[in-house]
Every structure is written in structure tokens, then in C-alpha cells.
Amino acid sequence: MIPSLILIAIALGGALFFLLRAVRGNKPEVRTPADITSLFVPVDVAGFRNLMSPTESAFLRRSLSARSFRRVQRSRQLAAAQYVLAVARNASVMMSMAEANLQNDDPEIAAAANTLARDALQLRMQALSALLRIYWCALFPWQTPAGSPIAEDYMGLSARAGYFVRRRFPSDASTVSHMF
């Protein structure tokens, strides 16, 4: 009985460790606009929306044979996973940038950093949840992927990050703001 409890405790501890590691990510250090440009991954939001669209999946299901649909849908889900990984990476970059400025002397920048860090963490958790659903649908392509607001949430976070960068790095904002 006791060895089983110890194994369960170790398994739960390991799962908690990996969950926290996944949520927090391998956070890059972001202090300057040059760090942002070197770490940021471009995301084609329109392409991502298309891949996640239940309407598009339904159209493909009606238009293709069952075998072709499964093959195409699996490819679409794996491509969507790459977009979600890019969104999670960018959220990690934004979170790191914000956390580096939480103690800024300018209260407006500190408040914007706090909001950005919170929202980036939330988007990262949402991305990890979406990634699990996407891999599930890639394994079982006849499953319809649930619509996810991740693209819209990413666009909103990007807008807040753009505001933050323009406020925090006004002289360098033109080199970075096109990314948001």
C-alpha cells in the first residue's frame, strides 16, 4: 500500500513539474527590441483561422472521400499545431518582455507590463490546451476540431504588446511594431 502511494505521489509531482514547465515555458530573456525581433516567430493569423475553422472542415468532409478527408484533416491539424506552437512561443516572448518591466519607474509602463504578462500567460495556457485538442484530432481525424478563440486572443495580445513596445521603447518602436 505505501509503495503504491509513494509511486502515485512521485507521478503526481512529476506531472505537476511538467505542467508548470509547459505553462511557464523556456522563457527567453527579452530586454531590448533586438531581442524581440530575434525571438519572435511570424504567425499568419488568416491561415491559422482557416485551419481551425469547423466550417472549412465540414466543407472538406462533404467534398472528399472518407480516406482523403482523414489524410487532409490530419495534415491540417499538424499544420495548425505548428501555428499554436508559434503562438505559445510568442506569448512566452511577450511574457518575458513584460516581466522584465514589472518594476519600471513609469507606473503606466509597469501597469501595461502587468496586464501583458497576465494575458500572455493566459494565452500560453490556452495554446497548450488547444495543442492537446489539435493532436487528438490529428490522431482521430474524423473528430471535428472545436472552434478556438486563440487566433483572436493572439491578435488582441499582439495589439497590447505593440502598445507596450511603443510606450517602453519609443525610439526603437518602428523596428519592432510591425511584428505586432
Secondary structure as UniProt FT lines:
FT   HELIX           2..24
FT   HELIX           33..39
FT   HELIX           45..52
FT   HELIX           54..63
FT   HELIX           66..99
FT   TURN            100..103
FT   HELIX           107..139
FT   TURN            141..142
FT   HELIX           150..168
FT   TURN            170..172
FT   HELIX           173..176
FT   HELIX           177..179
//
